[in-house]
Amino acid sequence: MASLPWTAWVQGALLAPLAQSGASAVLLMGADGSMWGLAGQWNVSAQEAATLANAIKTSAGAPISCTLGGVKFMGMRADDSEFVSNSTQKTCVCGHMLKKTTIVVWGALDHARNINAAVSKVAEALAQDPSVASLLN
């Protein structure tokens, strides 16, 4: 995969603070499914990101099931700003949707609650940060 333009930023601004919650990898993608940055050992394809973006657009608050990094995740819960999905491999993805982007975090299933809370806090902080708010939100 070609280098994504926001990967260094995702590594420092998202994965570094989220790692304390149990996060292993972070994907920052546009609302259209375009991949902006990917940090951590997670091989998410452009097609998987586009499919997830479409699922988010059409979910109407229903749980979102998806495949990311070749792993199938079953939707557990969702609303208009976040979702949590689990896999049979004892991993989870937690996503937080902003207007222009979605932050998707992957980690161990037993850390799902902590990861979800942490990504929500990080997303709220980014929405208030004037240096990135207009780009992400």
N, C-alpha and C positions, 0 to 999 in steps of 0.2 A: 504494500500500500504506500502511496506517496505520502510525504510528510504533510501533516495537517497544520494550517497556519496558527492555530491557538493551542497546540499541544504543550508548549513550554508553560504557557499561562495556566492551562488546566492542571498541569503537574504541580505548580507552585500555589496557585490560588484556590484550587478545589481539592485535589487528591491529598496534598500535604495536611490541611486541617481536617479533612474527613477521615484520614487513616486512623486517627485516634478512636473513631466510632466503630471501626472494624471494616471500613471500606478497603477494597483491594484495587479497584480501578474506577475511572470516571470517563464518561463520554459526554462531550458538549456538542449538541447538534442543533441546527436551525429548525424552526417549526415546519419547514418543508422536508426535513429528513437529511439535509446536507450535513456531513460530519465536519465540525469545526476543529475539534481537538479530542485526543484520546490518550489517556495516561494510565499506566499500569499494564499488566500482562493480560490483555483482553483483546482478542482478534475479532472485533465486530466488523462486519462487512457493510459497505455502502448500501446494499440492497436491504440488509436487516434494519439499518437505521431508517431508511425510507419507509419500509413496511411498518415499523413502530410509529413513525410520525403519522402515517395514515390511520393507524389504530387509535392514536390519541385524538385525532380530528373527529373520528366517527364514533368514539366510545360513549359520548353523552353521559359521562360519569360512571359507566359500567366498568367493572374490572378489566384490565388490559392484559391479554395473553400475547406473548411474543417469543421470537427466537433471536438470541443475541450471542455472538461468539459460538454459534453452532449448538447452543443449549436452549432447550424449550423451557419457557417460564409460564406458569399458569397465573392468571390474574387473581389476586386475593381481595384487593380493595382499591378504590379510586374515587376521586372527586374532580372538580374542575381545575385543581392546581397540583395534584400529586397522585402517584400510583405506587403500589407495592405488588410485586409478582414473585412467586417462589418456583424453584426447580426441584426435580427429584434428586439432584446432586447436592442437596443441602446448601444451595446458594440462593440469593435473592437479588432482585434489582429494585431499586427505589428511584422514582423519577419525580422531578419537580419541574412543572411547566411555567415558564415566563411567557411574555407576549411573543418574542421573537425566537426564543431558544428553549431547549429542554436540557436539564442536567440529569443524566442517568448514572446511577452509582451501583456498582456490583460488589457483593461481599458475601460473607458467610451467613447462612439463614439464621443462626442463633444471635446474630447482631442486627437483624432487620429493623427492630424498633429503634435502636440507637442510630443506625445509619439514616433511617427516614427522618428522625428528629434533627440530626446534624445537617442533612442536605437542605431541609426546610430553613434552618437558621442561616446557613451560608447563602442560600438564594435570597432570603430577605435582606441580608447585609449587602449583597451585590446590587439589589434593586435600589438601595439607598446610596451606593457609591457613584458619585458623578463621573468618575473616570471610565466606568464600564456600563452604567445603567442604560444609557441611550443605545448602546450596541446590543445589549441582551434583552432589554425589557421593552 
